């Protein structure tokens, strides 16, 4: 974390029992409140702070603007809301809670971490699955859950550190609550989400309070009530992952070999209870993104068609993989979409996602891959066109959208609206749509996800099964040699499937898996058949 080398001289006001400051960040500077233009009104249920002028550069310069902070105590807790107006477009508003005592903070898993004097920044979405942070102070056994509440997904950050910005202000810790304005709606006026402080006996109580809000206002629906879960998905007891072609062109399985594996599986479990996941089916994994078609070196259209014909006849549910927001610029003419198609930050830094060392030059240079905004109309149309054309030709009832969770507060198109639009276009044709990763609003849109079920690294909360299901991550080791297949890892320890209500047992296949590990393959299938 960076801090200025001078005292910012932000006024600290008391409102509803909290010591707080406000900072306004524009596209080119940061502003605080002018002390001589401040007024605070306390009420029985909270209070109001009003400021009619701003200043910057540690109070050396004045600026026009106005800020209003309201605090209201209600059934859910104490809610703060900030409104600001300037002559410049506002990028974000920071509400700073100051003079906090020492303690620990809670993340998704509920494992308390001591307050870090040097500071920590927690970002939602992506890093945080819920815009919720828990604090427990050393002088209290209770946990205070602090959450961002708004009916539209937003970009929020929590920053926690020991006081470093006020050299003569209150000591203790500072919690910054940052709401970044939707970049596709940037304006000189902004109103934040409701920052709600809810006190509970423990972290689980804070979590349950937020989940109630998410169910009521964000469309988070319990698994049993979800309308986007087809009946066949509720009956799935096994996922079979068939790895196609590595980025380098190494062929793990041909279409004919995939068919042979499914024939083996069909003799041991009802195929109607099996989901078949196909990563790298279109050829060179990731490299072929944006140009989806059967790969000639794996058998071409004829063998691919035969694979799907056999799967349909047996009753398997096929789920090919597609890049939800990226393509290879060598294949897809990204230039035709225009610069506004690229996924980018509010100040137009292009997002470039992960950088696997695909060619092992140790440079992690994946500049051939464009990361696109799912909210861009042309990319939406092209992605859905390719998926639906393949569906009509070969017949499948599910699709997996890789990396669709990737988030930027893009100034040209809403990422959240784009994800929802792609999902709806595919669902309208009867497809079940799965995604790689999740945060709360996505959890209400996709019923199935990938996740590493390794108990040493699993990051799913215990309540995940209340809303969705997951299969093992794409790099889940197959049982013959621990190969991660097309995944950009290498080899991993093969572990037994996790017993978890949300987990659909997953069995991965590469070249040689069935021949070298047939006893383990048969054992896992037999267990799934009993489920």
Secondary structure as GFF3:
##gff-version 3
##sequence-region A 1 531
A	DSSP	beta_strand	13	15	.	.	.	ID=ss1
A	DSSP	beta_strand	18	26	.	.	.	ID=ss2
A	DSSP	beta_strand	30	33	.	.	.	ID=ss3
A	DSSP	three_ten_helix	35	37	.	.	.	ID=ss4
A	DSSP	beta_strand	38	43	.	.	.	ID=ss5
A	DSSP	beta_strand	46	56	.	.	.	ID=ss6
A	DSSP	beta_strand	61	74	.	.	.	ID=ss7
A	DSSP	beta_strand	77	86	.	.	.	ID=ss8
A	DSSP	beta_strand	90	100	.	.	.	ID=ss9
A	DSSP	beta_strand	103	106	.	.	.	ID=ss10
A	DSSP	beta_strand	113	114	.	.	.	ID=ss11
A	DSSP	beta_strand	120	124	.	.	.	ID=ss12
A	DSSP	beta_strand	132	137	.	.	.	ID=ss13
A	DSSP	beta_strand	143	149	.	.	.	ID=ss14
A	DSSP	beta_strand	155	162	.	.	.	ID=ss15
A	DSSP	beta_strand	173	180	.	.	.	ID=ss16
A	DSSP	three_ten_helix	183	185	.	.	.	ID=ss17
A	DSSP	beta_strand	189	191	.	.	.	ID=ss18
A	DSSP	beta_strand	194	200	.	.	.	ID=ss19
A	DSSP	alpha_helix	203	217	.	.	.	ID=ss20
A	DSSP	three_ten_helix	223	225	.	.	.	ID=ss21
A	DSSP	alpha_helix	231	234	.	.	.	ID=ss22
A	DSSP	beta_strand	238	242	.	.	.	ID=ss23
A	DSSP	alpha_helix	255	266	.	.	.	ID=ss24
A	DSSP	three_ten_helix	271	273	.	.	.	ID=ss25
A	DSSP	beta_strand	274	278	.	.	.	ID=ss26
A	DSSP	three_ten_helix	296	298	.	.	.	ID=ss27
A	DSSP	alpha_helix	300	314	.	.	.	ID=ss28
A	DSSP	beta_strand	317	323	.	.	.	ID=ss29
A	DSSP	beta_strand	326	328	.	.	.	ID=ss30
A	DSSP	three_ten_helix	334	336	.	.	.	ID=ss31
A	DSSP	three_ten_helix	339	341	.	.	.	ID=ss32
A	DSSP	beta_strand	369	371	.	.	.	ID=ss33
A	DSSP	alpha_helix	377	394	.	.	.	ID=ss34
A	DSSP	beta_strand	398	402	.	.	.	ID=ss35
A	DSSP	alpha_helix	415	427	.	.	.	ID=ss36
A	DSSP	beta_strand	432	435	.	.	.	ID=ss37
A	DSSP	alpha_helix	440	443	.	.	.	ID=ss38
A	DSSP	beta_strand	448	451	.	.	.	ID=ss39
A	DSSP	three_ten_helix	464	466	.	.	.	ID=ss40
A	DSSP	beta_strand	469	472	.	.	.	ID=ss41
A	DSSP	beta_strand	506	509	.	.	.	ID=ss42
A	DSSP	alpha_helix	513	516	.	.	.	ID=ss43
A	DSSP	alpha_helix	518	530	.	.	.	ID=ss44
###
